[in-house]
Amino acid sequence: MLNLDFLCMKTAQDMMACQGTAGDKENVATAGLGVLLENGPYGLMLFLESHSKTGIAGRYKEQLLALCRQELVASYLSGGVPTSSDFQAVTRWLRGLAEDLDRYLFTKRLWQQTLTYARYHAKALGEGSEANQSEAQGEKG
């Protein structure tokens, strides 16, 4: 049995392995989550492709696609999830995915859970570093 929630957690943690501040990572995850909820997976990929913080957004896009390439997830989606971040390949894949509403909504829900975890993970990283800075300053004083 495949624990999809575990895959979402793992992917969210992997998303944090990129350059940028915890605040920027949280902001991209929050904004991306809003776009996903309002405009779906296609809108999210457009947002991530065009976002100005391309290092963070690029990592998020890469990890969300990797989540869909997980063996059992990919077998359910049955559409050849792109192995690269080639924008044209991603949009073709999403267009094909959208032809099956169940699979499209499944992807949306997976990505929603993953971005929610990424958002909170980034927030926890930011708060942890702020607490560490405060402790360090307190020890100096």
Buried (B, 14 or more C-beta within 10 A) or exposed (E): EEEBEEBBBBBBEBBBEBEBBBBBBBBBBBBBBBBBEEBBBBBBBBBBBEBEBEBBBBBBBBBBBBBBEBEEBBEBBEBEBBEEBEBEBBBBBBEBBBEBEEBBEBBBEBBBBBBBBBBEBBBEBBEEEEEEEEEEEEEEE
